[in-house]
Amino acid sequence: MICTYDEVPLDERALSYTVRVNTVRVRQRILSGNPPRTDHGAWTTVGCRPAGEPGDAAGGDPVACGGSGSFLTAPWVRLLRASEGRRIVVGQARVTVAADGRTDVTVAVTAVWDEADGWHRESTGTVRLDDLLPAALAEPAHPVPDETEARAVTVAKAVTEGSRNEVLRLRELRYESERRVADLLARRRTVSLRRALADVVELSMAVNRARDQAREALRERMHLWLWHPGVYDAPESASRGARRDADPPWMRTHRAALRHCEAIDVELAEEGSRLHGLLNSMSTFAVAQDGEAQQRFNLFAAVAAAGLGLPALILSFYGAEPFLPLNSVDRAWRALVPVAVTVLVAVLFGLRRLPGRRKPRDYLLGFGFVAALLIVLFVAGALAPGG
């Protein structure tokens, strides 16, 4: 790993001064597959930095490599696995190939979402991703040509294809969210509705951010115009066939990369729509859950009123003085059996009317409530003065 300070001149159309940017770069072989294939991939200098910092303009990279190199941008979407959990990394990969064949891939990170303690966005300035880049750039395996322009286009196309492959893994995250919602509804395990809602919102933001990167790359034609304006500005008219015959051989690969960008845009738009649909469904679930909680409270209040009110009414009619204090078994069962029967009937009736599926734990709690009430009455009756 090499820590360097690179002087990056900005595009003349933006600002005309030079700044110094601290960049950590690693020399590695990318796009060689897993396990590596000797006939695929290329040795590349790989770096990672937050997007939006000084010197981060895309137009500066081709100037930085001497003005005679090739430069392309590619949407960067990766679901990375680390020891502390999974991370969604969204940004832009900038591929620069100098005239002598030196290849550089810099990932400008726009946003990072961490799964630890629920999906949440982290600050890109505090997240270190350099150790995760080798595995993220190993696939998909591609044979990389030596010619400068073809190499830049091939690497950018492979990075874009890798981002498209990651959409499937993002879809798996949506499936996990749907499973948690299903568990919440069926009460198969304890899941917080607020936590599930927050995870879906965060995933929706990550998907939309990734879609923005794909749309930008598609709109800018992956910044091909920075170093090959003739091909970029060629008319799409009746002479399309003749124009394509005159195109460089790597232009076909560039069109394939653009199709990958378009596919990422379409697939992520579908994922975003489904996540929003899930949010709407969860809003309905929240309303239904509040109504069910209110119904449970009303039922509990009715059971408590019946269980405590009826025995109190019986004792007020016939009096409890002959049984007090409860210092013998005969007095205790004569005083408490009517109360126990009345409360037990009320609890069982309430459990039968309880919404949802009843579990053995619910019955145990009901019997525990009856037993606790009887113990309180027994203790109070034993301490009461005799009639």
N, C-alpha and C positions, 0 to 999 in steps of 0.2 A: 504494500500500500504506500502510495506516494502522496505527500501533502504539499501542494504547490499553490503559488499565487499567480494567477494568469491575468495578463493584461488583455482586456477584451474591448476593442474599439466598438462603439455603438454605430448603428446605421446613420449615415449622413442625413437622411431624411428626418431623423428624430432629434438626436443631439450629437454634437461633434466634439466630444471629449472622451478620454480613456479613464476607466476606473479599474481598481484591483479587486478581484473576487477570490476569496478563499475556497478552493475546490479540492476535495479528496478524491483521488482517482486510483483505480486498480487496473493493472494490466492482466487481461484474461482472454481466454478463447471463448467466444460466444457462438450461439447457433450451431453447436456441434452435436446436440442431442444428449439424451441421458439413457443409457451410457454413451459417452462421447464416441463420435465416428471420426476417423482420421481424414476422410475425404469431405467433411462438412465443416462449416464454421470458419472463423477468421480471428486472428489476434487483434484485440481492440482495447483501447484505453476507455474504461468505464468510470463515470462520475455521477454523483447525485447531489442536487442542491435544491433549496426551496425556490419556487417560481416567484417572480416579482421582486427579487432583490436587485441591487444595482448591477448593471451589466448583463441583465438577463434578457435583453431584446433578442429575438430570434435572428434578426438580420445581422447580428454581430458575428455569428459563428463563421460564415464563409469568409468574412474579411479576416478573421483571426487566423485562418489557416493559409493566409498568403494571398487571398483573392483569386487563386487559380484552382481551388478545390471545389468539391461538390457538397451540397448541404440539403438535407430534407428533414422534415418533422413528421412524427408519427404519434397517434394517440396512445397514451400509456395507461393501461388499466390492469392491475394485478391484485390477486388475493394471495398475500404472502403468509406463510406459516412460520412463526418464531416460537421460541421456548415459552414466552409469556402469553402466547395466543395468536390469533389471526389478525391480519391487518389488510384493509383495502387501501391501495395506493392509486391515486389518480393524478395524472399530469401529462407531460409532453416529453417524448424522447426526441432528442436532437442529434442527428447523425451527420458527422462531418468527416469527409475523406479528403486529405491533402493530395497535392499533385504527386507526391512520392509514395502514395498508398497508405500513409498513416491514417488509421481509422479511430475516431473518437465518438463515443455515445454518451451524452449527458442527459440524465433524466431530471427535468425540471418539475419538481413535485408541487402540485397545486393543493392537494388536500389528502389527509391520512385519517382513516377511521380505525379505531382499535376496539377489539371485542372484549377486552378485559373489563369486568364490571359493567357489562352492557355496551352495545355499540355506541361510540361517541367519537367526535372529531378531536384530533390532537393537533397541537401546534406543529407546523412543518419545520420550524426552526429548532425544535428540541428532539426530533425523532431521527435516529440513526438507522439508515437502511443500507449502508454499504455492504454489510455482511450478507444481506439477503439478495443482492443483485446477481451474483453468479448463477444461482438456481433460477432466478426469474428470466435470465437471458439465455439459458441453455436450450430452450425449446421456443419455436419449432426448428428442427434441424434443416439447414439450407446449405447447399454448395454456394460459396461466395466467390465471384470472379475477381480477378486482379485489376481489371480496368477501373479507373477512378469513378467514373459516372455510374457504371453498372454496379460497382460495389456499393455505392451509397444507396442506389435505388433498391438493391436486393436486401440490404440490411434493414432499411426503412420498411420495406414490404413485409419482411419476416417479423419485425417488432409489431407491426399493425395486425398481422395474422395472429400473433400471440395474444394481443389484446382482445381480438374477436373470440379466441378460444376461452378467455377468462369469463366471457359473458355467461357461459354455461355454469361456471362455478358461482357467479353472482345469482343465477337462477336457483341454485341449490340453497343459498341463503334465504331466498324468499320462501322456498319450500319449508325450511326450518321454522320460519316465522309463522307460516300457516299451521304447522304442526303444534307450535306452542299455543296458538289461538284455539285450536281444536281441543288440546288438553285442558285449556282454561274453561271451555264450555262444558266439556264432559267431566271436569273435576277429577281427571286421572292423576294429577299432581298439582301441587301448589304453584301457581304462576300468577305473578302480579300483572294486572291489566295495564297499569301505568307503565310498567317496564316493557311489556310487549308493544304498546303503542309507541314508546320512545324508540325502540329498536326499528320498527317499521319506518318511522319518520327519518331516522338516520340513514337507513338503507336507501330510502327514496332520494335523499339528498346526494348520496354517493352515486347512484345510478344517473341522476340528472347531471352531475358534474362530469361524469365519464362521457355522457352523451354530448355535452358541450365540446369536449376535446375532439371527439370524432367529427362533429359538424364543422369545427374550425379547420381541421386538417382537410376535410373535403372541400370546403369553400376556398381555401388557399392553395388547393392542389398540392398540399404538403410542402408548400414554399418552393416549388420547382422554379417559379419565375425569378427567384433571386439569382440564379446562375445559368438558366437556360430559357430566356424569354422567348426565343424564336419558336421553340416547340410549344410552349405554353400558350402563345398568342396565335397559333395556327388556326385558321378558320375551320369550323365544323359545318361545311357546306357540301355542295354536290361533289366537290373534289376530295371527299373524305378518303376514298380508296387510294387515290394518288398520294395524298398527304401521308397516309399510314405507311405506304411503301417507302416514303422518304424518311420516315421516323427512324431514330436510332434503335438498335435491337432491344435495348433495355426499356423502351417506352411501353412495351407490352407488360412488363413487370410493374411499371408505374401504374398502369390502368388497373391491374389486378389489386394493387394496394388501395387505390381509390374505391374499388368495389368492396373491399374489406371495410373501409371507413363507412361506406354507405350501409353495409350490413350491420355494423356496430350501432349506427344511429337508429336503424329500424328496430333491431332486437332490443336495445335499451329503451326505446320508446314504448315497446310492448311491456317490458318489465316495469317501467314507471307507471304505466296505466294500471297494471295489475296490483301494484303496491298501493296506489291511490284507491283502487276498488277495495283492497283489504282494509285500508284505513276507514273507508266509509262503512264497511261491514262491522268493524270493531267499534265504531261510534254507535251503531245500532245495538251491538252487544252490550255496550256500557249502559245505555238507557235501559235495556232489558234487565241487566244485572242490578241496577238501582231499584227497579220495580220489584224484582224478586227479593232484594234485601228488605224493602219496606214490607213486603208480604210476610217474610219470615218474622220481622219484628212484631207485626200485628198479631201473628199467630202465637208467638211467644208471650206477648202481653195477655192475650186471651187465655192461654193455658195457665199462666201465673195467676190471673184473676180468678179463674175457676178453681184452681187447686188450692188457693189460699182463702178465697171468699166463701166457698161452700162449707168447708170445715168450721170456719169462724161463725157462719150462720147457724150451723147445727149446735155448736157449743153455746152460742148465745141463747138459743131456744131452751135447751135442756140444762144448761149450766155445767161448769167444770169443777165447781167446788167440791162435790163428793169424791172426786178422783185425786184431788191435790192434798198433799204433795205426792208425786209419782215415786213413792219409796218402796213399792212392791210390784211384782210382775203382774198380779191381778189388776191393780189400778192402771198400770202402764198399757197393757193390751186393750183394756176396755176404753181408754181415752184415745189411744193413738191408732187403733185399727180403722175406725171410720175415716180418720184423716188420711191414713195411708191409702185406703181403697179409693177415696175420692180423688186424691192427687194423682194416683197411678192411672186411673181411668182417663183423667184429663190429659196426662202426658202421652199416653198411648194414642188417644184420639188426635192430639196435635202432631205426633210423629206420622200418623197415617195420612194426615192432610198436608204434610210438609212437601213443598215442591221439589222435584228432582228425585234422583234415586237415593234410597235410604241405605245406610251402611250399618254394620253392627256397632260401630262407634257411636252412632246417633242414639241407639237404644241404651248403650252403656251410660251415656251422658244423662239420658232421661232417668234411668234407675238411680244413678248417682245423685241427681237432684232430689228425688223422693227420699233417698236415704239421708241426705244432708238435712232436709227439712225435718224429718222425724228425730234426728239426733238433736237438733236445736230445740224442738218442742220438748223432748224428754229432759234435756238438761234444764230448760227453763221451768218445767213442771217439778223436777226434783228439788230445785232451789226455792220454789214458791212456798210460802207459809201454809200450814194446814188450815182446812176450812173449819 
